Amino acid sequence: MTATDPQAAAGQPRDAGDRRASESDRLLVERVRRQHELREKARREPVGSLWRTVAHVGTLGWLIALPPVACAFLGHLLDMRLGTGIAMALGLMLVGLSIGGYFYWRAIQETSDQVERASRGGQP
């Protein structure tokens, strides 16, 4: 052993480092094998059940429909109070459509992120 050998400098015999390296190699190989199995399982199995899909579509419908209706109702109340015809109802309905579109976009993004995580075997 030479003085430039890091294991000799640390006072460890050479074979102890080899055992440590082989243990870490074994753990790495095991982890890669497990990730591969999870990916294959995610590819074989469907992402969700029929009822989960129906519930998701129903939720998206409410996310799109509820904000414009609620905002239009609020605008109608303001129109009656201020005597502005239908200006507030139309304006707030457009705001509600924007809010509903944003909620829809967020829901789709979260779903695609979940599908991507499932296809990677649950790894972040």
Chimera marker file (.cmm) of the C-alpha trace (Angstrom):
<marker_set name="trace">
<marker id="1" x="0.000" y="0.000" z="0.000" r="1" g="1" b="0" radius="0.5"/>
<marker id="2" x="1.274" y="3.402" z="-0.894" r="1" g="1" b="0" radius="0.5"/>
<marker id="3" x="0.951" y="6.633" z="1.006" r="1" g="1" b="0" radius="0.5"/>
<marker id="4" x="-1.379" y="7.978" z="-1.704" r="1" g="1" b="0" radius="0.5"/>
<marker id="5" x="-3.886" y="5.149" z="-1.150" r="1" g="1" b="0" radius="0.5"/>
<marker id="6" x="-6.895" y="6.764" z="0.640" r="1" g="1" b="0" radius="0.5"/>
<marker id="7" x="-7.769" y="3.538" z="2.446" r="1" g="1" b="0" radius="0.5"/>
<marker id="8" x="-4.241" y="3.150" z="3.747" r="1" g="1" b="0" radius="0.5"/>
<marker id="9" x="-4.251" y="6.775" z="4.879" r="1" g="1" b="0" radius="0.5"/>
<marker id="10" x="-7.472" y="6.145" z="6.797" r="1" g="1" b="0" radius="0.5"/>
<marker id="11" x="-5.948" y="3.074" z="8.425" r="1" g="1" b="0" radius="0.5"/>
<marker id="12" x="-8.383" y="0.657" z="6.774" r="1" g="1" b="0" radius="0.5"/>
<marker id="13" x="-7.316" y="-2.532" z="5.085" r="1" g="1" b="0" radius="0.5"/>
<marker id="14" x="-7.942" y="-2.643" z="1.359" r="1" g="1" b="0" radius="0.5"/>
<marker id="15" x="-10.507" y="-5.473" z="1.478" r="1" g="1" b="0" radius="0.5"/>
<marker id="16" x="-12.825" y="-3.549" z="3.889" r="1" g="1" b="0" radius="0.5"/>
<marker id="17" x="-13.303" y="-0.849" z="1.239" r="1" g="1" b="0" radius="0.5"/>
<marker id="18" x="-13.952" y="-3.485" z="-1.398" r="1" g="1" b="0" radius="0.5"/>
<marker id="19" x="-16.658" y="-5.028" z="0.784" r="1" g="1" b="0" radius="0.5"/>
<marker id="20" x="-18.252" y="-1.620" z="1.313" r="1" g="1" b="0" radius="0.5"/>
<marker id="21" x="-18.208" y="-0.937" z="-2.428" r="1" g="1" b="0" radius="0.5"/>
<marker id="22" x="-19.733" y="-4.313" z="-3.244" r="1" g="1" b="0" radius="0.5"/>
<marker id="23" x="-22.491" y="-3.725" z="-0.662" r="1" g="1" b="0" radius="0.5"/>
<marker id="24" x="-23.349" y="-0.326" z="-2.171" r="1" g="1" b="0" radius="0.5"/>
<marker id="25" x="-23.260" y="-1.874" z="-5.670" r="1" g="1" b="0" radius="0.5"/>
<marker id="26" x="-25.644" y="-4.599" z="-4.540" r="1" g="1" b="0" radius="0.5"/>
<marker id="27" x="-28.023" y="-2.004" z="-3.033" r="1" g="1" b="0" radius="0.5"/>
<marker id="28" x="-27.903" y="0.070" z="-6.217" r="1" g="1" b="0" radius="0.5"/>
<marker id="29" x="-28.640" y="-2.955" z="-8.407" r="1" g="1" b="0" radius="0.5"/>
<marker id="30" x="-31.541" y="-3.919" z="-6.123" r="1" g="1" b="0" radius="0.5"/>
<marker id="31" x="-32.988" y="-0.401" z="-6.271" r="1" g="1" b="0" radius="0.5"/>
<marker id="32" x="-32.743" y="-0.269" z="-10.085" r="1" g="1" b="0" radius="0.5"/>
<marker id="33" x="-34.381" y="-3.715" z="-10.351" r="1" g="1" b="0" radius="0.5"/>
<marker id="34" x="-37.244" y="-2.605" z="-8.073" r="1" g="1" b="0" radius="0.5"/>
<marker id="35" x="-37.813" y="0.584" z="-10.097" r="1" g="1" b="0" radius="0.5"/>
<marker id="36" x="-37.867" y="-1.434" z="-13.315" r="1" g="1" b="0" radius="0.5"/>
<marker id="37" x="-40.460" y="-3.824" z="-11.854" r="1" g="1" b="0" radius="0.5"/>
<marker id="38" x="-42.652" y="-0.912" z="-10.741" r="1" g="1" b="0" radius="0.5"/>
<marker id="39" x="-42.472" y="0.694" z="-14.190" r="1" g="1" b="0" radius="0.5"/>
<marker id="40" x="-43.453" y="-2.554" z="-15.858" r="1" g="1" b="0" radius="0.5"/>
<marker id="41" x="-46.337" y="-3.015" z="-13.424" r="1" g="1" b="0" radius="0.5"/>
<marker id="42" x="-47.554" y="0.542" z="-14.135" r="1" g="1" b="0" radius="0.5"/>
<marker id="43" x="-47.455" y="-0.135" z="-17.893" r="1" g="1" b="0" radius="0.5"/>
<marker id="44" x="-49.442" y="-3.361" z="-17.582" r="1" g="1" b="0" radius="0.5"/>
<marker id="45" x="-52.148" y="-2.079" z="-15.237" r="1" g="1" b="0" radius="0.5"/>
<marker id="46" x="-54.731" y="0.548" z="-16.197" r="1" g="1" b="0" radius="0.5"/>
<marker id="47" x="-54.410" y="3.961" z="-14.603" r="1" g="1" b="0" radius="0.5"/>
<marker id="48" x="-57.829" y="3.917" z="-12.944" r="1" g="1" b="0" radius="0.5"/>
<marker id="49" x="-61.136" y="2.165" z="-12.763" r="1" g="1" b="0" radius="0.5"/>
<marker id="50" x="-64.245" y="3.107" z="-14.714" r="1" g="1" b="0" radius="0.5"/>
<marker id="51" x="-65.892" y="4.644" z="-11.659" r="1" g="1" b="0" radius="0.5"/>
<marker id="52" x="-62.820" y="6.707" z="-10.869" r="1" g="1" b="0" radius="0.5"/>
<marker id="53" x="-62.883" y="8.042" z="-14.433" r="1" g="1" b="0" radius="0.5"/>
<marker id="54" x="-66.610" y="8.834" z="-14.199" r="1" g="1" b="0" radius="0.5"/>
<marker id="55" x="-66.065" y="10.635" z="-10.895" r="1" g="1" b="0" radius="0.5"/>
<marker id="56" x="-63.177" y="12.584" z="-12.392" r="1" g="1" b="0" radius="0.5"/>
<marker id="57" x="-65.232" y="13.686" z="-15.406" r="1" g="1" b="0" radius="0.5"/>
<marker id="58" x="-68.099" y="14.690" z="-13.112" r="1" g="1" b="0" radius="0.5"/>
<marker id="59" x="-65.754" y="16.724" z="-10.973" r="1" g="1" b="0" radius="0.5"/>
<marker id="60" x="-64.362" y="18.468" z="-14.024" r="1" g="1" b="0" radius="0.5"/>
<marker id="61" x="-67.910" y="19.297" z="-15.113" r="1" g="1" b="0" radius="0.5"/>
<marker id="62" x="-68.610" y="20.976" z="-11.792" r="1" g="1" b="0" radius="0.5"/>
<marker id="63" x="-65.286" y="22.817" z="-11.936" r="1" g="1" b="0" radius="0.5"/>
<marker id="64" x="-66.226" y="24.270" z="-15.311" r="1" g="1" b="0" radius="0.5"/>
<marker id="65" x="-69.936" y="24.963" z="-14.710" r="1" g="1" b="0" radius="0.5"/>
<marker id="66" x="-70.159" y="26.195" z="-11.135" r="1" g="1" b="0" radius="0.5"/>
<marker id="67" x="-67.933" y="29.326" z="-11.197" r="1" g="1" b="0" radius="0.5"/>
<marker id="68" x="-69.648" y="30.998" z="-14.200" r="1" g="1" b="0" radius="0.5"/>
<marker id="69" x="-73.122" y="30.269" z="-12.815" r="1" g="1" b="0" radius="0.5"/>
<marker id="70" x="-72.211" y="31.545" z="-9.347" r="1" g="1" b="0" radius="0.5"/>
<marker id="71" x="-70.564" y="34.669" z="-10.761" r="1" g="1" b="0" radius="0.5"/>
<marker id="72" x="-73.496" y="35.334" z="-13.114" r="1" g="1" b="0" radius="0.5"/>
<marker id="73" x="-75.897" y="35.046" z="-10.176" r="1" g="1" b="0" radius="0.5"/>
<marker id="74" x="-73.782" y="37.466" z="-8.150" r="1" g="1" b="0" radius="0.5"/>
<marker id="75" x="-73.708" y="39.819" z="-11.167" r="1" g="1" b="0" radius="0.5"/>
<marker id="76" x="-77.479" y="39.561" z="-11.504" r="1" g="1" b="0" radius="0.5"/>
<marker id="77" x="-77.882" y="40.571" z="-7.868" r="1" g="1" b="0" radius="0.5"/>
<marker id="78" x="-75.561" y="43.529" z="-8.422" r="1" g="1" b="0" radius="0.5"/>
<marker id="79" x="-77.449" y="44.476" z="-11.597" r="1" g="1" b="0" radius="0.5"/>
<marker id="80" x="-80.761" y="44.502" z="-9.703" r="1" g="1" b="0" radius="0.5"/>
<marker id="81" x="-79.284" y="46.609" z="-6.928" r="1" g="1" b="0" radius="0.5"/>
<marker id="82" x="-77.448" y="49.068" z="-9.191" r="1" g="1" b="0" radius="0.5"/>
<marker id="83" x="-79.948" y="49.071" z="-12.066" r="1" g="1" b="0" radius="0.5"/>
<marker id="84" x="-77.266" y="48.361" z="-14.700" r="1" g="1" b="0" radius="0.5"/>
<marker id="85" x="-79.223" y="45.961" z="-16.927" r="1" g="1" b="0" radius="0.5"/>
<marker id="86" x="-77.148" y="42.839" z="-17.511" r="1" g="1" b="0" radius="0.5"/>
<marker id="87" x="-73.667" y="44.391" z="-17.598" r="1" g="1" b="0" radius="0.5"/>
<marker id="88" x="-72.505" y="43.033" z="-14.243" r="1" g="1" b="0" radius="0.5"/>
<marker id="89" x="-73.974" y="39.586" z="-14.885" r="1" g="1" b="0" radius="0.5"/>
<marker id="90" x="-72.152" y="39.268" z="-18.208" r="1" g="1" b="0" radius="0.5"/>
<marker id="91" x="-68.914" y="40.681" z="-16.847" r="1" g="1" b="0" radius="0.5"/>
<marker id="92" x="-68.861" y="38.433" z="-13.807" r="1" g="1" b="0" radius="0.5"/>
<marker id="93" x="-69.900" y="35.449" z="-15.914" r="1" g="1" b="0" radius="0.5"/>
<marker id="94" x="-66.753" y="35.992" z="-18.006" r="1" g="1" b="0" radius="0.5"/>
<marker id="95" x="-64.722" y="36.168" z="-14.798" r="1" g="1" b="0" radius="0.5"/>
<marker id="96" x="-66.369" y="32.901" z="-13.717" r="1" g="1" b="0" radius="0.5"/>
<marker id="97" x="-65.474" y="31.276" z="-17.035" r="1" g="1" b="0" radius="0.5"/>
<marker id="98" x="-61.863" y="32.295" z="-16.490" r="1" g="1" b="0" radius="0.5"/>
<marker id="99" x="-61.888" y="30.881" z="-12.975" r="1" g="1" b="0" radius="0.5"/>
<marker id="100" x="-63.491" y="27.638" z="-14.195" r="1" g="1" b="0" radius="0.5"/>
<marker id="101" x="-60.911" y="27.341" z="-16.975" r="1" g="1" b="0" radius="0.5"/>
<marker id="102" x="-58.120" y="27.801" z="-14.459" r="1" g="1" b="0" radius="0.5"/>
<marker id="103" x="-59.574" y="25.116" z="-12.159" r="1" g="1" b="0" radius="0.5"/>
<marker id="104" x="-59.963" y="22.778" z="-15.133" r="1" g="1" b="0" radius="0.5"/>
<marker id="105" x="-56.361" y="23.351" z="-16.207" r="1" g="1" b="0" radius="0.5"/>
<marker id="106" x="-55.095" y="22.684" z="-12.664" r="1" g="1" b="0" radius="0.5"/>
<marker id="107" x="-57.098" y="19.465" z="-12.388" r="1" g="1" b="0" radius="0.5"/>
<marker id="108" x="-55.742" y="18.195" z="-15.718" r="1" g="1" b="0" radius="0.5"/>
<marker id="109" x="-52.168" y="19.083" z="-14.692" r="1" g="1" b="0" radius="0.5"/>
<marker id="110" x="-52.512" y="17.233" z="-11.382" r="1" g="1" b="0" radius="0.5"/>
<marker id="111" x="-53.932" y="14.183" z="-13.140" r="1" g="1" b="0" radius="0.5"/>
<marker id="112" x="-51.150" y="14.116" z="-15.718" r="1" g="1" b="0" radius="0.5"/>
<marker id="113" x="-48.572" y="14.481" z="-12.919" r="1" g="1" b="0" radius="0.5"/>
<marker id="114" x="-50.124" y="11.517" z="-11.080" r="1" g="1" b="0" radius="0.5"/>
<marker id="115" x="-50.078" y="9.401" z="-14.243" r="1" g="1" b="0" radius="0.5"/>
<marker id="116" x="-46.457" y="10.337" z="-14.878" r="1" g="1" b="0" radius="0.5"/>
<marker id="117" x="-45.477" y="9.448" z="-11.297" r="1" g="1" b="0" radius="0.5"/>
<marker id="118" x="-47.290" y="6.113" z="-11.607" r="1" g="1" b="0" radius="0.5"/>
<marker id="119" x="-45.496" y="5.330" z="-14.856" r="1" g="1" b="0" radius="0.5"/>
<marker id="120" x="-42.148" y="6.079" z="-13.184" r="1" g="1" b="0" radius="0.5"/>
<marker id="121" x="-42.948" y="3.682" z="-10.385" r="1" g="1" b="0" radius="0.5"/>
<marker id="122" x="-43.921" y="6.237" z="-7.748" r="1" g="1" b="0" radius="0.5"/>
<marker id="123" x="-40.591" y="8.059" z="-7.793" r="1" g="1" b="0" radius="0.5"/>
<marker id="124" x="-40.789" y="11.879" z="-7.468" r="1" g="1" b="0" radius="0.5"/>
<link id1="1" id2="2" r="1" g="1" b="0" radius="0.2"/>
<link id1="2" id2="3" r="1" g="1" b="0" radius="0.2"/>
<link id1="3" id2="4" r="1" g="1" b="0" radius="0.2"/>
<link id1="4" id2="5" r="1" g="1" b="0" radius="0.2"/>
<link id1="5" id2="6" r="1" g="1" b="0" radius="0.2"/>
<link id1="6" id2="7" r="1" g="1" b="0" radius="0.2"/>
<link id1="7" id2="8" r="1" g="1" b="0" radius="0.2"/>
<link id1="8" id2="9" r="1" g="1" b="0" radius="0.2"/>
<link id1="9" id2="10" r="1" g="1" b="0" radius="0.2"/>
<link id1="10" id2="11" r="1" g="1" b="0" radius="0.2"/>
<link id1="11" id2="12" r="1" g="1" b="0" radius="0.2"/>
<link id1="12" id2="13" r="1" g="1" b="0" radius="0.2"/>
<link id1="13" id2="14" r="1" g="1" b="0" radius="0.2"/>
<link id1="14" id2="15" r="1" g="1" b="0" radius="0.2"/>
<link id1="15" id2="16" r="1" g="1" b="0" radius="0.2"/>
<link id1="16" id2="17" r="1" g="1" b="0" radius="0.2"/>
<link id1="17" id2="18" r="1" g="1" b="0" radius="0.2"/>
<link id1="18" id2="19" r="1" g="1" b="0" radius="0.2"/>
<link id1="19" id2="20" r="1" g="1" b="0" radius="0.2"/>
<link id1="20" id2="21" r="1" g="1" b="0" radius="0.2"/>
<link id1="21" id2="22" r="1" g="1" b="0" radius="0.2"/>
<link id1="22" id2="23" r="1" g="1" b="0" radius="0.2"/>
<link id1="23" id2="24" r="1" g="1" b="0" radius="0.2"/>
<link id1="24" id2="25" r="1" g="1" b="0" radius="0.2"/>
<link id1="25" id2="26" r="1" g="1" b="0" radius="0.2"/>
<link id1="26" id2="27" r="1" g="1" b="0" radius="0.2"/>
<link id1="27" id2="28" r="1" g="1" b="0" radius="0.2"/>
<link id1="28" id2="29" r="1" g="1" b="0" radius="0.2"/>
<link id1="29" id2="30" r="1" g="1" b="0" radius="0.2"/>
<link id1="30" id2="31" r="1" g="1" b="0" radius="0.2"/>
<link id1="31" id2="32" r="1" g="1" b="0" radius="0.2"/>
<link id1="32" id2="33" r="1" g="1" b="0" radius="0.2"/>
<link id1="33" id2="34" r="1" g="1" b="0" radius="0.2"/>
<link id1="34" id2="35" r="1" g="1" b="0" radius="0.2"/>
<link id1="35" id2="36" r="1" g="1" b="0" radius="0.2"/>
<link id1="36" id2="37" r="1" g="1" b="0" radius="0.2"/>
<link id1="37" id2="38" r="1" g="1" b="0" radius="0.2"/>
<link id1="38" id2="39" r="1" g="1" b="0" radius="0.2"/>
<link id1="39" id2="40" r="1" g="1" b="0" radius="0.2"/>
<link id1="40" id2="41" r="1" g="1" b="0" radius="0.2"/>
<link id1="41" id2="42" r="1" g="1" b="0" radius="0.2"/>
<link id1="42" id2="43" r="1" g="1" b="0" radius="0.2"/>
<link id1="43" id2="44" r="1" g="1" b="0" radius="0.2"/>
<link id1="44" id2="45" r="1" g="1" b="0" radius="0.2"/>
<link id1="45" id2="46" r="1" g="1" b="0" radius="0.2"/>
<link id1="46" id2="47" r="1" g="1" b="0" radius="0.2"/>
<link id1="47" id2="48" r="1" g="1" b="0" radius="0.2"/>
<link id1="48" id2="49" r="1" g="1" b="0" radius="0.2"/>
<link id1="49" id2="50" r="1" g="1" b="0" radius="0.2"/>
<link id1="50" id2="51" r="1" g="1" b="0" radius="0.2"/>
<link id1="51" id2="52" r="1" g="1" b="0" radius="0.2"/>
<link id1="52" id2="53" r="1" g="1" b="0" radius="0.2"/>
<link id1="53" id2="54" r="1" g="1" b="0" radius="0.2"/>
<link id1="54" id2="55" r="1" g="1" b="0" radius="0.2"/>
<link id1="55" id2="56" r="1" g="1" b="0" radius="0.2"/>
<link id1="56" id2="57" r="1" g="1" b="0" radius="0.2"/>
<link id1="57" id2="58" r="1" g="1" b="0" radius="0.2"/>
<link id1="58" id2="59" r="1" g="1" b="0" radius="0.2"/>
<link id1="59" id2="60" r="1" g="1" b="0" radius="0.2"/>
<link id1="60" id2="61" r="1" g="1" b="0" radius="0.2"/>
<link id1="61" id2="62" r="1" g="1" b="0" radius="0.2"/>
<link id1="62" id2="63" r="1" g="1" b="0" radius="0.2"/>
<link id1="63" id2="64" r="1" g="1" b="0" radius="0.2"/>
<link id1="64" id2="65" r="1" g="1" b="0" radius="0.2"/>
<link id1="65" id2="66" r="1" g="1" b="0" radius="0.2"/>
<link id1="66" id2="67" r="1" g="1" b="0" radius="0.2"/>
<link id1="67" id2="68" r="1" g="1" b="0" radius="0.2"/>
<link id1="68" id2="69" r="1" g="1" b="0" radius="0.2"/>
<link id1="69" id2="70" r="1" g="1" b="0" radius="0.2"/>
<link id1="70" id2="71" r="1" g="1" b="0" radius="0.2"/>
<link id1="71" id2="72" r="1" g="1" b="0" radius="0.2"/>
<link id1="72" id2="73" r="1" g="1" b="0" radius="0.2"/>
<link id1="73" id2="74" r="1" g="1" b="0" radius="0.2"/>
<link id1="74" id2="75" r="1" g="1" b="0" radius="0.2"/>
<link id1="75" id2="76" r="1" g="1" b="0" radius="0.2"/>
<link id1="76" id2="77" r="1" g="1" b="0" radius="0.2"/>
<link id1="77" id2="78" r="1" g="1" b="0" radius="0.2"/>
<link id1="78" id2="79" r="1" g="1" b="0" radius="0.2"/>
<link id1="79" id2="80" r="1" g="1" b="0" radius="0.2"/>
<link id1="80" id2="81" r="1" g="1" b="0" radius="0.2"/>
<link id1="81" id2="82" r="1" g="1" b="0" radius="0.2"/>
<link id1="82" id2="83" r="1" g="1" b="0" radius="0.2"/>
<link id1="83" id2="84" r="1" g="1" b="0" radius="0.2"/>
<link id1="84" id2="85" r="1" g="1" b="0" radius="0.2"/>
<link id1="85" id2="86" r="1" g="1" b="0" radius="0.2"/>
<link id1="86" id2="87" r="1" g="1" b="0" radius="0.2"/>
<link id1="87" id2="88" r="1" g="1" b="0" radius="0.2"/>
<link id1="88" id2="89" r="1" g="1" b="0" radius="0.2"/>
<link id1="89" id2="90" r="1" g="1" b="0" radius="0.2"/>
<link id1="90" id2="91" r="1" g="1" b="0" radius="0.2"/>
<link id1="91" id2="92" r="1" g="1" b="0" radius="0.2"/>
<link id1="92" id2="93" r="1" g="1" b="0" radius="0.2"/>
<link id1="93" id2="94" r="1" g="1" b="0" radius="0.2"/>
<link id1="94" id2="95" r="1" g="1" b="0" radius="0.2"/>
<link id1="95" id2="96" r="1" g="1" b="0" radius="0.2"/>
<link id1="96" id2="97" r="1" g="1" b="0" radius="0.2"/>
<link id1="97" id2="98" r="1" g="1" b="0" radius="0.2"/>
<link id1="98" id2="99" r="1" g="1" b="0" radius="0.2"/>
<link id1="99" id2="100" r="1" g="1" b="0" radius="0.2"/>
<link id1="100" id2="101" r="1" g="1" b="0" radius="0.2"/>
<link id1="101" id2="102" r="1" g="1" b="0" radius="0.2"/>
<link id1="102" id2="103" r="1" g="1" b="0" radius="0.2"/>
<link id1="103" id2="104" r="1" g="1" b="0" radius="0.2"/>
<link id1="104" id2="105" r="1" g="1" b="0" radius="0.2"/>
<link id1="105" id2="106" r="1" g="1" b="0" radius="0.2"/>
<link id1="106" id2="107" r="1" g="1" b="0" radius="0.2"/>
<link id1="107" id2="108" r="1" g="1" b="0" radius="0.2"/>
<link id1="108" id2="109" r="1" g="1" b="0" radius="0.2"/>
<link id1="109" id2="110" r="1" g="1" b="0" radius="0.2"/>
<link id1="110" id2="111" r="1" g="1" b="0" radius="0.2"/>
<link id1="111" id2="112" r="1" g="1" b="0" radius="0.2"/>
<link id1="112" id2="113" r="1" g="1" b="0" radius="0.2"/>
<link id1="113" id2="114" r="1" g="1" b="0" radius="0.2"/>
<link id1="114" id2="115" r="1" g="1" b="0" radius="0.2"/>
<link id1="115" id2="116" r="1" g="1" b="0" radius="0.2"/>
<link id1="116" id2="117" r="1" g="1" b="0" radius="0.2"/>
<link id1="117" id2="118" r="1" g="1" b="0" radius="0.2"/>
<link id1="118" id2="119" r="1" g="1" b="0" radius="0.2"/>
<link id1="119" id2="120" r="1" g="1" b="0" radius="0.2"/>
<link id1="120" id2="121" r="1" g="1" b="0" radius="0.2"/>
<link id1="121" id2="122" r="1" g="1" b="0" radius="0.2"/>
<link id1="122" id2="123" r="1" g="1" b="0" radius="0.2"/>
<link id1="123" id2="124" r="1" g="1" b="0" radius="0.2"/>
</marker_set>
